């Protein structure tokens, strides 16, 4: 399981965009949660943190592995 810190999400639309982007990353088996309140995402699968961060930054947010 991977946890990613995300900065810049402000609403449910933001979370939905991040969730959709993460779900499309090869190796992601499930997006467990994307929380606007905590500013983080939890993902299951064998995708690397770099892949997950890349997908999030392509959506316009800042991300780092936790």
C-alpha positions, 0 to 999 in steps of 0.5 A: 500500500502506498500513501501520497501527500497531495497539495492543492486539492480543494474540493470533491472534484479535485479528489475525483480527478486525482482518483481517476488519474491514479486508477489509470496508473499501471500496477494500481489494483485499487484506489483506497481513498483520496482525502481532501481534508488530509491531503493524501491518497492511499493506493493498493498495488505495485505501482511505484511512488514515482508513477503515482506522483507523476499521475498526480502532478499531471493533474496539476497538484503537488505530491510526495510519498509519505 
